[in-house]
């Protein structure tokens, strides 16, 4: 890392920009929302879950279809779908004996799209 940048990362003084501190404090979300947000993004920390979400971008799929598409066992897919469902990223619809999964709402697609756009900028 550039030594000049390292020097800027450390302040010898504290609180020298009270207006900036106040502005940041006013925009800071509540602590409980920050914790929920951290948990939400932690869900995307597993590549299998991200693959499942990507698979569900175009259509709803059952566990068997997702397992075949991703070449992962049905039990592993079921486990990850439970995590995604608990986090309200996917929803389930029963049709007879088959349960179909889809994204919970359009926000999930937007979040994934923004993340991919950011990654592709590099």
C-alpha angles and dihedrals in degrees: 000000000000109000092223091057091048089054090052091053090068124062121200088198127055128219098004094148105050094167092055091046091051092047092051091045092053092052095044111111120235115280093246090054091050091052091048090048091051090051090048093054092043087067089065090054092087117077093210091057091048090051091051092050090049090050090053093051093088104033146347115273138188124233092260092054093047091047092052093044094050096033091232128128119271091238091055090048091048091051093051092045089056089054092047092047093050088052089051093241095120135027131203133227123190120218108178107303095343125087116206122203128208137164112286095231145337092274091074092057091047093050092049092046092051091048092051091047090053093048093048092053091076 
